[in-house]
């Protein structure tokens, strides 16, 4: 899987998001910042993103995906970090 593909998938859910992906082969870290996360708890932020990669994780095409999901206010240091690692 390529970084561009990961970004394109997440953009289908959050077209206005700032998305940064780092990694290679089948292990990636993703940072997603969007106002859409406002008022959401950790699980509510993670579930839709992880659902985009369910098949890739199941078939072994993606082994590790670490997601940091923040609002712009949190990105500026006004809130907490939300992260999940598979």
DOMIVEX-720810 format. One record per residue: residue number from 1; residue in three letters; z, y, x of N, C-alpha, C in turn. Coordinates in steps of 0.2 Angstrom, whole numbers, plus 5000, padded with zeros to 4 digits. Each point is the difference from the previous one (the first is absolute). Layout:
! residues N
<node tormar="NUM" lumdo="ALA" n_Z="Z" n_Y="Y" n_X="X" ca_Z="Z" ca_Y="Y" ca_X="X" c_Z="Z" c_Y="Y" c_X="X"/>
...
! end
This chain:
! residues 86
<node tormar="1" lumdo="UNK" n_Z="5000" n_Y="4994" n_X="5004" ca_Z="5000" ca_Y="5006" ca_X="4996" c_Z="5000" c_Y="5006" c_X="5004"/>
<node tormar="2" lumdo="UNK" n_Z="4997" n_Y="5005" n_X="4998" ca_Z="4999" ca_Y="5007" ca_X="5004" c_Z="5004" c_Y="5005" c_X="4997"/>
<node tormar="3" lumdo="UNK" n_Z="5002" n_Y="5005" n_X="5004" ca_Z="5004" ca_Y="5005" ca_X="4997" c_Z="4997" c_Y="5004" c_X="4995"/>
<node tormar="4" lumdo="UNK" n_Z="4993" n_Y="5001" n_X="5000" ca_Z="4996" ca_Y="5004" ca_X="4995" c_Z="5001" c_Y="4996" c_X="4994"/>
<node tormar="5" lumdo="UNK" n_Z="4999" n_Y="4994" n_X="5000" ca_Z="5001" ca_Y="4996" ca_X="4993" c_Z="5006" c_Y="5001" c_X="4997"/>
<node tormar="6" lumdo="UNK" n_Z="5006" n_Y="5000" n_X="5004" ca_Z="5006" ca_Y="5001" ca_X="4997" c_Z="5001" c_Y="5006" c_X="4997"/>
<node tormar="7" lumdo="UNK" n_Z="4998" n_Y="5006" n_X="5003" ca_Z="5000" ca_Y="5006" ca_X="4998" c_Z="4996" c_Y="5001" c_X="4993"/>
<node tormar="8" lumdo="UNK" n_Z="4994" n_Y="4997" n_X="5000" ca_Z="4996" ca_Y="5000" ca_X="4994" c_Z="5003" c_Y="4997" c_X="4994"/>
<node tormar="9" lumdo="UNK" n_Z="5003" n_Y="4995" n_X="5001" ca_Z="5004" ca_Y="4996" ca_X="4995" c_Z="5005" c_Y="5005" c_X="4997"/>
<node tormar="10" lumdo="UNK" n_Z="5004" n_Y="5002" n_X="5004" ca_Z="5006" ca_Y="5005" ca_X="4998" c_Z="4998" c_Y="5006" c_X="4997"/>
<node tormar="11" lumdo="UNK" n_Z="4994" n_Y="5003" n_X="5002" ca_Z="4997" ca_Y="5005" ca_X="4997" c_Z="4998" c_Y="4999" c_X="4992"/>
<node tormar="12" lumdo="UNK" n_Z="4999" n_Y="4994" n_X="4999" ca_Z="4998" ca_Y="4998" ca_X="4993" c_Z="5006" c_Y="5002" c_X="4995"/>
<node tormar="13" lumdo="UNK" n_Z="5006" n_Y="4999" n_X="5003" ca_Z="5006" ca_Y="5001" ca_X="4996" c_Z="5002" c_Y="5008" c_X="5001"/>
<node tormar="14" lumdo="UNK" n_Z="5000" n_Y="5002" n_X="5006" ca_Z="5003" ca_Y="5007" ca_X="5001" c_Z="4994" c_Y="5004" c_X="5004"/>
<node tormar="15" lumdo="UNK" n_Z="4995" n_Y="5003" n_X="4996" ca_Z="4995" ca_Y="5003" ca_X="5004" c_Z="5002" c_Y="5006" c_X="5003"/>
<node tormar="16" lumdo="UNK" n_Z="5005" n_Y="5003" n_X="4998" ca_Z="5003" ca_Y="5006" ca_X="5004" c_Z="5005" c_Y="4999" c_X="5006"/>
<node tormar="17" lumdo="UNK" n_Z="5001" n_Y="4994" n_X="5001" ca_Z="5005" ca_Y="4998" ca_X="5005" c_Z="4998" c_Y="5002" c_X="5007"/>
<node tormar="18" lumdo="UNK" n_Z="5005" n_Y="5001" n_X="5004" ca_Z="4999" ca_Y="5000" ca_X="5007" c_Z="5001" c_Y="4993" c_X="5003"/>
<node tormar="19" lumdo="UNK" n_Z="4995" n_Y="4997" n_X="5003" ca_Z="5001" ca_Y="4993" ca_X="5002" c_Z="4999" c_Y="4999" c_X="5007"/>
<node tormar="20" lumdo="UNK" n_Z="5004" n_Y="4997" n_X="5003" ca_Z="5000" ca_Y="4998" ca_X="5008" c_Z="5001" c_Y="4993" c_X="5001"/>
<node tormar="21" lumdo="UNK" n_Z="4995" n_Y="4996" n_X="5003" ca_Z="5001" ca_Y="4993" ca_X="5001" c_Z="4999" c_Y="4999" c_X="5008"/>
<node tormar="22" lumdo="UNK" n_Z="5005" n_Y="4996" n_X="5002" ca_Z="4999" ca_Y="4998" ca_X="5007" c_Z="5001" c_Y="4992" c_X="5001"/>
<node tormar="23" lumdo="UNK" n_Z="4997" n_Y="4997" n_X="5004" ca_Z="5000" ca_Y="4993" ca_X="5001" c_Z="4994" c_Y="4997" c_X="5002"/>
<node tormar="24" lumdo="UNK" n_Z="5000" n_Y="4993" n_X="5000" ca_Z="4994" ca_Y="4997" ca_X="5002" c_Z="5000" c_Y="4993" c_X="4997"/>
<node tormar="25" lumdo="UNK" n_Z="4994" n_Y="4997" n_X="5000" ca_Z="5000" ca_Y="4993" ca_X="4998" c_Z="5003" c_Y="4999" c_X="4993"/>
<node tormar="26" lumdo="UNK" n_Z="5005" n_Y="4997" n_X="4999" ca_Z="5003" ca_Y="4999" ca_X="4994" c_Z="5008" c_Y="5002" c_X="4999"/>
<node tormar="27" lumdo="UNK" n_Z="5001" n_Y="5005" n_X="5004" ca_Z="5007" ca_Y="5003" ca_X="5000" c_Z="4999" c_Y="5008" c_X="5000"/>
<node tormar="28" lumdo="UNK" n_Z="5003" n_Y="5003" n_X="4995" ca_Z="4999" ca_Y="5007" ca_X="4999" c_Z="5006" c_Y="5004" c_X="4998"/>
<node tormar="29" lumdo="UNK" n_Z="5001" n_Y="5006" n_X="5002" ca_Z="5005" ca_Y="5005" ca_X="4997" c_Z="4996" c_Y="5005" c_X="4996"/>
<node tormar="30" lumdo="UNK" n_Z="5003" n_Y="5002" n_X="4994" ca_Z="4996" ca_Y="5005" ca_X="4996" c_Z="5005" c_Y="5005" c_X="4998"/>
<node tormar="31" lumdo="UNK" n_Z="4998" n_Y="5006" n_X="5000" ca_Z="5004" ca_Y="5006" ca_X="4998" c_Z="4996" c_Y="5003" c_X="4994"/>
<node tormar="32" lumdo="UNK" n_Z="5003" n_Y="5001" n_X="4995" ca_Z="4997" ca_Y="5003" ca_X="4994" c_Z="5005" c_Y="5006" c_X="4997"/>
<node tormar="33" lumdo="UNK" n_Z="4997" n_Y="5006" n_X="5000" ca_Z="5003" ca_Y="5005" ca_X="4997" c_Z="4997" c_Y="5003" c_X="4994"/>
<node tormar="34" lumdo="UNK" n_Z="5003" n_Y="5000" n_X="4995" ca_Z="4997" ca_Y="5003" ca_X="4994" c_Z="5005" c_Y="5003" c_X="4995"/>
<node tormar="35" lumdo="UNK" n_Z="4998" n_Y="5005" n_X="4996" ca_Z="5005" ca_Y="5002" ca_X="4995" c_Z="5001" c_Y="4995" c_X="4994"/>
<node tormar="36" lumdo="UNK" n_Z="4995" n_Y="4995" n_X="5000" ca_Z="5001" ca_Y="4995" ca_X="4995" c_Z="5006" c_Y="4996" c_X="5000"/>
<node tormar="37" lumdo="UNK" n_Z="5003" n_Y="5000" n_X="5006" ca_Z="5006" ca_Y="4996" ca_X="5001" c_Z="5006" c_Y="5003" c_X="4997"/>
<node tormar="38" lumdo="UNK" n_Z="5000" n_Y="5007" n_X="4998" ca_Z="5005" ca_Y="5003" ca_X="4998" c_Z="5004" c_Y="4997" c_X="4994"/>
<node tormar="39" lumdo="UNK" n_Z="5006" n_Y="4999" n_X="5000" ca_Z="5004" ca_Y="4997" ca_X="4995" c_Z="5000" c_Y="4992" c_X="5000"/>
<node tormar="40" lumdo="UNK" n_Z="4996" n_Y="4997" n_X="5005" ca_Z="4999" ca_Y="4993" ca_X="5000" c_Z="5006" c_Y="4997" c_X="5005"/>
<node tormar="41" lumdo="UNK" n_Z="5002" n_Y="4994" n_X="4998" ca_Z="5005" ca_Y="4997" ca_X="5005" c_Z="4995" c_Y="4996" c_X="5005"/>
<node tormar="42" lumdo="UNK" n_Z="5004" n_Y="4997" n_X="5005" ca_Z="4996" ca_Y="4996" ca_X="5005" c_Z="4996" c_Y="4995" c_X="4997"/>
<node tormar="43" lumdo="UNK" n_Z="5002" n_Y="4996" n_X="4996" ca_Z="4996" ca_Y="4995" ca_X="4997" c_Z="4994" c_Y="5002" c_X="4996"/>
<node tormar="44" lumdo="UNK" n_Z="5000" n_Y="5006" n_X="4997" ca_Z="4995" ca_Y="5003" ca_X="4996" c_Z="4995" c_Y="5002" c_X="5005"/>
<node tormar="45" lumdo="UNK" n_Z="5002" n_Y="5003" n_X="5005" ca_Z="4995" ca_Y="5002" ca_X="5005" c_Z="4996" c_Y="4994" c_X="5004"/>
<node tormar="46" lumdo="UNK" n_Z="5003" n_Y="4995" n_X="5001" ca_Z="4998" ca_Y="4995" ca_X="5004" c_Z="4995" c_Y="4995" c_X="4996"/>
<node tormar="47" lumdo="UNK" n_Z="5002" n_Y="4998" n_X="4994" ca_Z="4997" ca_Y="4995" ca_X="4996" c_Z="4992" c_Y="5001" c_X="4999"/>
<node tormar="48" lumdo="UNK" n_Z="4998" n_Y="5006" n_X="4998" ca_Z="4993" ca_Y="5001" ca_X="4999" c_Z="4996" c_Y="5000" c_X="5007"/>
<node tormar="49" lumdo="UNK" n_Z="5003" n_Y="5002" n_X="5005" ca_Z="4996" ca_Y="5000" ca_X="5007" c_Z="5000" c_Y="4992" c_X="5002"/>
<node tormar="50" lumdo="UNK" n_Z="5005" n_Y="4997" n_X="5000" ca_Z="5000" ca_Y="4993" ca_X="5002" c_Z="4995" c_Y="4996" c_X="4995"/>
<node tormar="51" lumdo="UNK" n_Z="5000" n_Y="5001" n_X="4994" ca_Z="4995" ca_Y="4997" ca_X="4995" c_Z="4993" c_Y="5000" c_X="5003"/>
<node tormar="52" lumdo="UNK" n_Z="4998" n_Y="5005" n_X="5003" ca_Z="4994" ca_Y="5001" ca_X="5002" c_Z="4998" c_Y="4995" c_X="5006"/>
<node tormar="53" lumdo="UNK" n_Z="5005" n_Y="4998" n_X="5003" ca_Z="4999" ca_Y="4995" ca_X="5006" c_Z="5003" c_Y="4993" c_X="4999"/>
<node tormar="54" lumdo="UNK" n_Z="5001" n_Y="4998" n_X="4993" ca_Z="5003" ca_Y="4994" ca_X="4999" c_Z="4996" c_Y="4994" c_X="5002"/>
<node tormar="55" lumdo="UNK" n_Z="4993" n_Y="5000" n_X="4999" ca_Z="4996" ca_Y="4995" ca_X="5002" c_Z="4999" c_Y="4999" c_X="5007"/>
<node tormar="56" lumdo="UNK" n_Z="5000" n_Y="5006" n_X="5004" ca_Z="4999" ca_Y="5000" ca_X="5007" c_Z="5006" c_Y="4997" c_X="5003"/>
<node tormar="57" lumdo="UNK" n_Z="5006" n_Y="5001" n_X="4997" ca_Z="5006" ca_Y="4997" ca_X="5003" c_Z="5001" c_Y="4993" c_X="4998"/>
<node tormar="58" lumdo="UNK" n_Z="4998" n_Y="4998" n_X="4994" ca_Z="5000" ca_Y="4993" ca_X="4998" c_Z="4995" c_Y="4996" c_X="5004"/>
<node tormar="59" lumdo="UNK" n_Z="4994" n_Y="5002" n_X="5002" ca_Z="4995" ca_Y="4996" ca_X="5004" c_Z="5001" c_Y="5001" c_X="5007"/>
<node tormar="60" lumdo="UNK" n_Z="5005" n_Y="5004" n_X="5003" ca_Z="5001" ca_Y="5000" ca_X="5007" c_Z="4996" c_Y="5006" c_X="5003"/>
<node tormar="61" lumdo="UNK" n_Z="4996" n_Y="5003" n_X="4997" ca_Z="4996" ca_Y="5006" ca_X="5003" c_Z="5004" c_Y="5006" c_X="5002"/>
<node tormar="62" lumdo="UNK" n_Z="5006" n_Y="5000" n_X="4997" ca_Z="5005" ca_Y="5005" ca_X="5002" c_Z="5006" c_Y="4997" c_X="5000"/>
<node tormar="63" lumdo="UNK" n_Z="5003" n_Y="5001" n_X="5006" ca_Z="5007" ca_Y="4996" ca_X="5002" c_Z="5006" c_Y="5005" c_X="4999"/>
<node tormar="64" lumdo="UNK" n_Z="4999" n_Y="5006" n_X="5002" ca_Z="5005" ca_Y="5005" ca_X="5000" c_Z="4998" c_Y="5007" c_X="4997"/>
<node tormar="65" lumdo="UNK" n_Z="5003" n_Y="5003" n_X="4996" ca_Z="4999" ca_Y="5006" ca_X="4997" c_Z="5006" c_Y="5004" c_X="4999"/>
<node tormar="66" lumdo="UNK" n_Z="5002" n_Y="5005" n_X="5004" ca_Z="5006" ca_Y="5004" ca_X="5000" c_Z="4998" c_Y="5006" c_X="4996"/>
<node tormar="67" lumdo="UNK" n_Z="5003" n_Y="5002" n_X="4995" ca_Z="4998" ca_Y="5006" ca_X="4996" c_Z="5006" c_Y="5005" c_X="5000"/>
<node tormar="68" lumdo="UNK" n_Z="4998" n_Y="5006" n_X="5002" ca_Z="5005" ca_Y="5006" ca_X="4999" c_Z="4997" c_Y="5004" c_X="4995"/>
<node tormar="69" lumdo="UNK" n_Z="5003" n_Y="5001" n_X="4994" ca_Z="4997" ca_Y="5004" ca_X="4995" c_Z="5005" c_Y="5006" c_X="4998"/>
<node tormar="70" lumdo="UNK" n_Z="4998" n_Y="5006" n_X="5001" ca_Z="5004" ca_Y="5006" ca_X="4999" c_Z="4996" c_Y="5005" c_X="4995"/>
<node tormar="71" lumdo="UNK" n_Z="5004" n_Y="5005" n_X="4998" ca_Z="4998" ca_Y="5006" ca_X="4996" c_Z="4999" c_Y="5005" c_X="5006"/>
<node tormar="72" lumdo="UNK" n_Z="4996" n_Y="5005" n_X="4999" ca_Z="4999" ca_Y="5005" ca_X="5005" c_Z="5007" c_Y="5003" c_X="5002"/>
<node tormar="73" lumdo="UNK" n_Z="5004" n_Y="5001" n_X="4995" ca_Z="5007" ca_Y="5003" ca_X="5001" c_Z="5004" c_Y="4995" c_X="5005"/>
<node tormar="74" lumdo="UNK" n_Z="4999" n_Y="4994" n_X="4999" ca_Z="5004" ca_Y="4995" ca_X="5005" c_Z="4996" c_Y="5000" c_X="5006"/>
<node tormar="75" lumdo="UNK" n_Z="4994" n_Y="5001" n_X="5001" ca_Z="4996" ca_Y="5000" ca_X="5006" c_Z="5003" c_Y="5006" c_X="5004"/>
<node tormar="76" lumdo="UNK" n_Z="5002" n_Y="5006" n_X="4997" ca_Z="5002" ca_Y="5006" ca_X="5003" c_Z="5007" c_Y="4999" c_X="5002"/>
<node tormar="77" lumdo="UNK" n_Z="5003" n_Y="4994" n_X="4999" ca_Z="5007" ca_Y="4999" ca_X="5002" c_Z="5005" c_Y="5001" c_X="4995"/>
<node tormar="78" lumdo="UNK" n_Z="4998" n_Y="5001" n_X="4993" ca_Z="5005" ca_Y="5002" ca_X="4995" c_Z="5002" c_Y="4994" c_X="4996"/>
<node tormar="79" lumdo="UNK" n_Z="4998" n_Y="4994" n_X="5002" ca_Z="5002" ca_Y="4994" ca_X="4996" c_Z="5000" c_Y="4994" c_X="5005"/>
<node tormar="80" lumdo="UNK" n_Z="5001" n_Y="4994" n_X="4997" ca_Z="5001" ca_Y="4994" ca_X="5003" c_Z="4993" c_Y="4997" c_X="5002"/>
<node tormar="81" lumdo="UNK" n_Z="5001" n_Y="4994" n_X="5004" ca_Z="4994" ca_Y="4996" ca_X="5002" c_Z="5000" c_Y="4994" c_X="4995"/>
<node tormar="82" lumdo="UNK" n_Z="4994" n_Y="4998" n_X="4998" ca_Z="4999" ca_Y="4994" ca_X="4996" c_Z="4995" c_Y="4996" c_X="5004"/>
<node tormar="83" lumdo="UNK" n_Z="5002" n_Y="4994" n_X="5001" ca_Z="4996" ca_Y="4996" ca_X="5005" c_Z="5001" c_Y="4992" c_X="4997"/>
<node tormar="84" lumdo="UNK" n_Z="4995" n_Y="4997" n_X="5001" ca_Z="5000" ca_Y="4992" ca_X="4999" c_Z="4996" c_Y="4997" c_X="5005"/>
<node tormar="85" lumdo="UNK" n_Z="5002" n_Y="4994" n_X="5003" ca_Z="4997" ca_Y="4996" ca_X="5005" c_Z="4999" c_Y="4993" c_X="4997"/>
<node tormar="86" lumdo="UNK" n_Z="4994" n_Y="4998" n_X="5001" ca_Z="4999" ca_Y="4993" ca_X="4998" c_Z="4999" c_Y="4995" c_X="5006"/>
! end
